[in-house]
Structures are given as structure tokens and as C-alpha cells.
Amino acid sequence: MALGTYTIHIETPVGMSLGSAMNDIRSGLDIHKIEPIEFRSNSIEGVFILDIRFGSQDEAHLFEQDFQLGLSARIPSRC
């Protein structure tokens, strides 16, 4: 991972579709015209695990403040 980046770790509720989660995430990004540096996903026992990496702490915080999925989110993780 690049230095000076910030990652938000999200775990969706069991049963939530990846498409639904992605629509909500995209809306949060579009509000502030934020383009993440990297997006990684994984699935374990019906839970989607998403790591979204941003180029600045400000972008990560803006996304966190507007993110309204009711998901478990951990931020920021400086990499």
C-alpha cells in the first residue's frame, strides 16, 4: 500500500446484496466527487468485506460522515 493513504473497512450485514452496498457506496462517493485509489472486496459466510482506500484523510472522513448503510465501518487506517 502507498504511504499517506487512508482505508475504510466495511462489513455489510448478512443478506445484504453486494449491488445494494455498492449503490450506497457510490452515492456517498459521488456526493463529494471522491474517487478512491483502490477498492477491494471479499465475501465470507454471506458478509461482504469492502476496503476502500483514499488519497487523503479528508476524503476518507467526508465519505465516512455521509455513509449511511448502517454497516460496520472502521476509519481511518493510515497506510
PyMOL CGO cylinders between C-alpha atoms (Angstrom):
from pymol import cmd
from pymol.cgo import CYLINDER

trace = [
    CYLINDER, 0.00, 0.00, 0.00, 1.11, 3.52, -0.67, 0.3, 1, 1, 1, 1, 1, 1,
    CYLINDER, 1.11, 3.52, -0.67, 2.17, 5.80, 2.14, 0.3, 1, 1, 1, 1, 1, 1,
    CYLINDER, 2.17, 5.80, 2.14, -0.21, 8.57, 3.13, 0.3, 1, 1, 1, 1, 1, 1,
    CYLINDER, -0.21, 8.57, 3.13, -3.41, 6.78, 2.17, 0.3, 1, 1, 1, 1, 1, 1,
    CYLINDER, -3.41, 6.78, 2.17, -6.43, 6.06, 4.37, 0.3, 1, 1, 1, 1, 1, 1,
    CYLINDER, -6.43, 6.06, 4.37, -8.57, 2.93, 4.24, 0.3, 1, 1, 1, 1, 1, 1,
    CYLINDER, -8.57, 2.93, 4.24, -12.18, 2.46, 5.31, 0.3, 1, 1, 1, 1, 1, 1,
    CYLINDER, -12.18, 2.46, 5.31, -13.06, -1.13, 6.19, 0.3, 1, 1, 1, 1, 1, 1,
    CYLINDER, -13.06, -1.13, 6.19, -16.74, -2.00, 5.76, 0.3, 1, 1, 1, 1, 1, 1,
    CYLINDER, -16.74, -2.00, 5.76, -18.62, -5.21, 6.56, 0.3, 1, 1, 1, 1, 1, 1,
    CYLINDER, -18.62, -5.21, 6.56, -22.14, -5.50, 5.16, 0.3, 1, 1, 1, 1, 1, 1,
    CYLINDER, -22.14, -5.50, 5.16, -24.97, -7.03, 7.17, 0.3, 1, 1, 1, 1, 1, 1,
    CYLINDER, -24.97, -7.03, 7.17, -25.66, -10.71, 6.44, 0.3, 1, 1, 1, 1, 1, 1,
    CYLINDER, -25.66, -10.71, 6.44, -28.00, -10.97, 3.47, 0.3, 1, 1, 1, 1, 1, 1,
    CYLINDER, -28.00, -10.97, 3.47, -27.32, -7.52, 2.02, 0.3, 1, 1, 1, 1, 1, 1,
    CYLINDER, -27.32, -7.52, 2.02, -26.53, -7.81, -1.67, 0.3, 1, 1, 1, 1, 1, 1,
    CYLINDER, -26.53, -7.81, -1.67, -23.22, -6.54, -3.00, 0.3, 1, 1, 1, 1, 1, 1,
    CYLINDER, -23.22, -6.54, -3.00, -25.13, -4.49, -5.59, 0.3, 1, 1, 1, 1, 1, 1,
    CYLINDER, -25.13, -4.49, -5.59, -27.13, -2.70, -2.90, 0.3, 1, 1, 1, 1, 1, 1,
    CYLINDER, -27.13, -2.70, -2.90, -23.99, -1.97, -0.88, 0.3, 1, 1, 1, 1, 1, 1,
    CYLINDER, -23.99, -1.97, -0.88, -22.17, -0.70, -3.98, 0.3, 1, 1, 1, 1, 1, 1,
    CYLINDER, -22.17, -0.70, -3.98, -25.05, 1.62, -4.91, 0.3, 1, 1, 1, 1, 1, 1,
    CYLINDER, -25.05, 1.62, -4.91, -24.97, 3.21, -1.46, 0.3, 1, 1, 1, 1, 1, 1,
    CYLINDER, -24.97, 3.21, -1.46, -21.16, 3.46, -1.51, 0.3, 1, 1, 1, 1, 1, 1,
    CYLINDER, -21.16, 3.46, -1.51, -21.17, 5.06, -4.98, 0.3, 1, 1, 1, 1, 1, 1,
    CYLINDER, -21.17, 5.06, -4.98, -23.74, 7.62, -3.80, 0.3, 1, 1, 1, 1, 1, 1,
    CYLINDER, -23.74, 7.62, -3.80, -21.50, 8.54, -0.87, 0.3, 1, 1, 1, 1, 1, 1,
    CYLINDER, -21.50, 8.54, -0.87, -18.52, 8.96, -3.18, 0.3, 1, 1, 1, 1, 1, 1,
    CYLINDER, -18.52, 8.96, -3.18, -20.46, 10.95, -5.78, 0.3, 1, 1, 1, 1, 1, 1,
    CYLINDER, -20.46, 10.95, -5.78, -21.77, 13.47, -3.23, 0.3, 1, 1, 1, 1, 1, 1,
    CYLINDER, -21.77, 13.47, -3.23, -18.24, 14.80, -2.73, 0.3, 1, 1, 1, 1, 1, 1,
    CYLINDER, -18.24, 14.80, -2.73, -16.84, 13.82, -6.15, 0.3, 1, 1, 1, 1, 1, 1,
    CYLINDER, -16.84, 13.82, -6.15, -14.37, 11.49, -4.47, 0.3, 1, 1, 1, 1, 1, 1,
    CYLINDER, -14.37, 11.49, -4.47, -12.52, 8.85, -6.45, 0.3, 1, 1, 1, 1, 1, 1,
    CYLINDER, -12.52, 8.85, -6.45, -10.98, 6.14, -4.26, 0.3, 1, 1, 1, 1, 1, 1,
    CYLINDER, -10.98, 6.14, -4.26, -7.46, 4.98, -5.03, 0.3, 1, 1, 1, 1, 1, 1,
    CYLINDER, -7.46, 4.98, -5.03, -8.31, 1.32, -4.54, 0.3, 1, 1, 1, 1, 1, 1,
    CYLINDER, -8.31, 1.32, -4.54, -11.34, -0.82, -3.85, 0.3, 1, 1, 1, 1, 1, 1,
    CYLINDER, -11.34, -0.82, -3.85, -11.09, -4.41, -2.65, 0.3, 1, 1, 1, 1, 1, 1,
    CYLINDER, -11.09, -4.41, -2.65, -13.86, -6.83, -1.80, 0.3, 1, 1, 1, 1, 1, 1,
    CYLINDER, -13.86, -6.83, -1.80, -14.19, -10.28, -0.34, 0.3, 1, 1, 1, 1, 1, 1,
    CYLINDER, -14.19, -10.28, -0.34, -17.08, -12.44, 0.85, 0.3, 1, 1, 1, 1, 1, 1,
    CYLINDER, -17.08, -12.44, 0.85, -17.14, -14.63, 3.94, 0.3, 1, 1, 1, 1, 1, 1,
    CYLINDER, -17.14, -14.63, 3.94, -20.27, -16.50, 5.04, 0.3, 1, 1, 1, 1, 1, 1,
    CYLINDER, -20.27, -16.50, 5.04, -22.72, -14.07, 3.43, 0.3, 1, 1, 1, 1, 1, 1,
    CYLINDER, -22.72, -14.07, 3.43, -20.92, -10.94, 4.57, 0.3, 1, 1, 1, 1, 1, 1,
    CYLINDER, -20.92, -10.94, 4.57, -19.20, -8.71, 2.03, 0.3, 1, 1, 1, 1, 1, 1,
    CYLINDER, -19.20, -8.71, 2.03, -15.98, -7.18, 3.28, 0.3, 1, 1, 1, 1, 1, 1,
    CYLINDER, -15.98, -7.18, 3.28, -15.01, -3.99, 1.48, 0.3, 1, 1, 1, 1, 1, 1,
    CYLINDER, -15.01, -3.99, 1.48, -11.81, -1.98, 1.84, 0.3, 1, 1, 1, 1, 1, 1,
    CYLINDER, -11.81, -1.98, 1.84, -11.87, 1.42, 0.17, 0.3, 1, 1, 1, 1, 1, 1,
    CYLINDER, -11.87, 1.42, 0.17, -8.58, 3.33, 0.06, 0.3, 1, 1, 1, 1, 1, 1,
    CYLINDER, -8.58, 3.33, 0.06, -8.48, 7.13, -0.26, 0.3, 1, 1, 1, 1, 1, 1,
    CYLINDER, -8.48, 7.13, -0.26, -5.63, 9.50, -1.08, 0.3, 1, 1, 1, 1, 1, 1,
    CYLINDER, -5.63, 9.50, -1.08, -6.32, 11.82, 1.84, 0.3, 1, 1, 1, 1, 1, 1,
    CYLINDER, -6.32, 11.82, 1.84, -7.71, 11.72, 5.33, 0.3, 1, 1, 1, 1, 1, 1,
    CYLINDER, -7.71, 11.72, 5.33, -10.18, 14.48, 4.39, 0.3, 1, 1, 1, 1, 1, 1,
    CYLINDER, -10.18, 14.48, 4.39, -11.68, 12.33, 1.62, 0.3, 1, 1, 1, 1, 1, 1,
    CYLINDER, -11.68, 12.33, 1.62, -11.93, 9.36, 3.97, 0.3, 1, 1, 1, 1, 1, 1,
    CYLINDER, -11.93, 9.36, 3.97, -13.67, 11.47, 6.63, 0.3, 1, 1, 1, 1, 1, 1,
    CYLINDER, -13.67, 11.47, 6.63, -16.10, 13.02, 4.14, 0.3, 1, 1, 1, 1, 1, 1,
    CYLINDER, -16.10, 13.02, 4.14, -17.06, 9.57, 2.94, 0.3, 1, 1, 1, 1, 1, 1,
    CYLINDER, -17.06, 9.57, 2.94, -17.43, 8.28, 6.50, 0.3, 1, 1, 1, 1, 1, 1,
    CYLINDER, -17.43, 8.28, 6.50, -19.68, 11.19, 7.51, 0.3, 1, 1, 1, 1, 1, 1,
    CYLINDER, -19.68, 11.19, 7.51, -22.08, 10.65, 4.61, 0.3, 1, 1, 1, 1, 1, 1,
    CYLINDER, -22.08, 10.65, 4.61, -22.01, 6.87, 4.58, 0.3, 1, 1, 1, 1, 1, 1,
    CYLINDER, -22.01, 6.87, 4.58, -25.47, 5.75, 5.67, 0.3, 1, 1, 1, 1, 1, 1,
    CYLINDER, -25.47, 5.75, 5.67, -25.62, 1.98, 5.15, 0.3, 1, 1, 1, 1, 1, 1,
    CYLINDER, -25.62, 1.98, 5.15, -25.79, 1.11, 8.81, 0.3, 1, 1, 1, 1, 1, 1,
    CYLINDER, -25.79, 1.11, 8.81, -22.70, -1.01, 8.26, 0.3, 1, 1, 1, 1, 1, 1,
    CYLINDER, -22.70, -1.01, 8.26, -19.73, -1.60, 10.47, 0.3, 1, 1, 1, 1, 1, 1,
    CYLINDER, -19.73, -1.60, 10.47, -17.11, 0.90, 9.34, 0.3, 1, 1, 1, 1, 1, 1,
    CYLINDER, -17.11, 0.90, 9.34, -13.65, 1.44, 10.74, 0.3, 1, 1, 1, 1, 1, 1,
    CYLINDER, -13.65, 1.44, 10.74, -11.73, 4.56, 9.68, 0.3, 1, 1, 1, 1, 1, 1,
    CYLINDER, -11.73, 4.56, 9.68, -9.18, 5.87, 9.13, 0.3, 1, 1, 1, 1, 1, 1,
    CYLINDER, -9.18, 5.87, 9.13, -6.43, 3.36, 8.82, 0.3, 1, 1, 1, 1, 1, 1,
    CYLINDER, -6.43, 3.36, 8.82, -3.33, 5.14, 7.66, 0.3, 1, 1, 1, 1, 1, 1,
    CYLINDER, -3.33, 5.14, 7.66, -1.28, 3.01, 5.34, 0.3, 1, 1, 1, 1, 1, 1,
]
cmd.load_cgo(trace, "trace")
